[in-house]
Amino acid sequence: MSGKRPTSTSSSSPISTKWAVGVIAALIAYALLQPVLNKQLGWQLPALANLQQGDTPAPESPGQDKVKVKDKVNDNPDSPAVKSADTQTTSNSKPAPPKPTVEQSNDSLRYGLLRETSPDDFLSPGGLRYTRGSAEGHRLNHLERHLEDDPGRPGKHGVFDGDMGQVIRWIDEAYALAKSGAKGSSKTEEDGRMVYEASFSKPLGYIGGRDGRRDNNPDARRLRLVVEGNKVITAFPF
């Protein structure tokens, strides 16, 4: 019989059991407290499952959440932010200039003034209409005869200076002056037609024809306009 004391293994068993129970209790407590502490204190303790797998997420920078949110917003074409950006881009772009209408384009106006409201029916800026009629076939054709002198014509023949555009402006002006009763103007009715006369400060043309030629073609400072309703029958200087 030796003098060495025999080694006993039964004394370490209770200690190992206590440590195991303590570890298990600690893990259960951690699992219960981890979400509570993260929520109330703002901590970022890893979940128990992540600890067991060794996947501990790296702490995120303060601006990282904002970047993720922004990326998600930009990925959604229907988000308010995207719609707002599209609206701002559209509002900053200059609209295309409107195309000129018939009334706005001088190229579509007869003599640069008369608008054709129906075939061969032209309306002046002053509200006078030039339509078919007279021996020349149209009142405008008749009016053009007063742009040139006819020295062999019996009596007097009023001749306008300028082109048809200027003549139409003078006729509109005389029409407005006579209708308003301006000084030097008059209006009378003859056979169901209105005769308007107006004076101008400068000559509109001269007196031609045989009588005008005999009198050395004096200046004409008055204009006579005959209308039926608002349809021009004739107009000439005298």
Backbone hydrogen bonds, N-H to C=O, Kabsch-Sander energy under -0.5 kcal/mol:
donor,donor_aa,acceptor,acceptor_aa,energy
12,S,9,T,-0.6
13,S,9,T,-0.6
15,I,11,S,-0.5
16,S,12,S,-2.0
17,T,13,S,-1.9
18,K,14,P,-1.9
19,W,15,I,-2.2
20,A,16,S,-2.2
21,V,17,T,-2.3
22,G,18,K,-2.5
23,V,19,W,-2.7
24,I,20,A,-2.4
25,A,21,V,-2.4
26,A,22,G,-2.5
27,L,23,V,-2.5
28,I,24,I,-2.3
29,A,25,A,-2.6
30,Y,26,A,-2.6
31,A,27,L,-2.5
32,L,28,I,-1.8
33,L,29,A,-2.5
34,Q,30,Y,-2.6
36,V,32,L,-0.5
37,L,33,L,-3.0
38,N,34,Q,-2.2
39,K,35,P,-1.9
40,Q,36,V,-2.6
41,L,37,L,-2.3
42,G,38,N,-0.8
43,W,37,L,-1.0
51,L,47,A,-1.9
52,Q,48,L,-2.0
53,Q,49,A,-1.7
54,G,50,N,-1.5
55,D,50,N,-1.5
56,T,54,G,-1.0
64,Q,61,S,-1.6
65,D,61,S,-0.6
67,V,63,G,-1.9
68,K,64,Q,-2.3
69,V,65,D,-2.5
70,K,66,K,-2.6
71,D,67,V,-2.6
72,K,68,K,-2.3
73,V,69,V,-2.2
74,N,70,K,-2.5
75,D,71,D,-1.7
76,N,72,K,-0.6
76,N,73,V,-1.0
79,S,76,N,-1.7
83,K,79,S,-2.3
84,S,80,P,-2.6
85,A,81,A,-2.2
86,D,82,V,-2.5
87,T,83,K,-2.4
88,Q,84,S,-2.3
89,T,85,A,-2.4
90,T,86,D,-2.2
91,S,87,T,-2.5
92,N,88,Q,-1.9
93,S,89,T,-1.0
105,S,101,T,-1.6
106,N,104,Q,-0.6
108,S,105,S,-1.1
109,L,106,N,-1.4
110,R,114,L,-2.7
112,G,109,L,-1.8
113,L,110,R,-2.0
114,L,110,R,-2.7
115,R,123,L,-2.4
116,E,114,L,-0.5
117,T,115,R,-0.9
117,T,121,D,-2.0
118,S,121,D,-1.2
121,D,118,S,-2.6
122,F,120,D,-0.5
122,F,130,Y,-2.4
123,L,115,R,-2.7
124,S,128,L,-2.9
127,G,124,S,-1.7
129,R,230,N,-3.2
130,Y,122,F,-2.7
131,T,129,R,-0.5
133,G,137,G,-1.0
137,G,134,S,-1.5
139,R,131,T,-2.6
142,H,138,H,-1.9
143,L,139,R,-2.2
144,E,140,L,-2.0
145,R,141,N,-0.8
145,R,142,H,-0.8
146,H,143,L,-1.7
147,L,144,E,-1.7
148,E,145,R,-0.8
153,R,150,D,-2.2
157,H,208,G,-1.4
159,V,206,Y,-2.7
160,F,146,H,-3.5
161,D,204,L,-3.0
167,V,163,D,-2.1
168,I,164,M,-2.6
169,R,165,G,-1.7
170,W,166,Q,-2.2
171,I,167,V,-2.4
172,D,168,I,-2.3
173,E,169,R,-2.1
174,A,170,W,-2.7
175,Y,171,I,-2.4
176,A,172,D,-2.1
177,L,173,E,-2.5
178,A,174,A,-2.6
179,K,175,Y,-1.9
180,S,176,A,-1.7
181,G,177,L,-0.6
181,G,178,A,-0.7
182,A,177,L,-2.5
185,S,182,A,-1.7
186,S,197,E,-2.4
188,T,195,V,-2.2
190,E,193,R,-3.4
193,R,190,E,-1.6
194,M,227,V,-2.0
195,V,188,T,-3.6
196,Y,194,M,-0.6
196,Y,225,L,-3.2
197,E,186,S,-2.5
198,A,223,L,-1.7
200,F,221,R,-2.4
204,L,220,A,-3.2
205,G,220,A,-1.1
206,Y,159,V,-2.1
207,I,218,P,-2.5
208,G,157,H,-3.6
208,G,206,Y,-0.6
210,R,153,R,-2.7
211,D,155,G,-2.4
212,G,155,G,-0.6
212,G,208,G,-1.4
213,R,209,G,-2.3
214,R,210,R,-2.2
215,D,211,D,-1.6
216,N,213,R,-1.3
217,N,212,G,-4.2
220,A,205,G,-2.0
221,R,219,D,-0.5
223,L,198,A,-2.2
224,R,236,F,-2.7
225,L,196,Y,-3.1
226,V,234,T,-2.7
227,V,194,M,-2.5
228,E,231,K,-2.5
230,N,228,E,-0.7
231,K,228,E,-1.8
232,V,129,R,-3.0
233,I,226,V,-3.2
234,T,226,V,-1.3
236,F,224,R,-1.9
238,F,222,R,-2.3
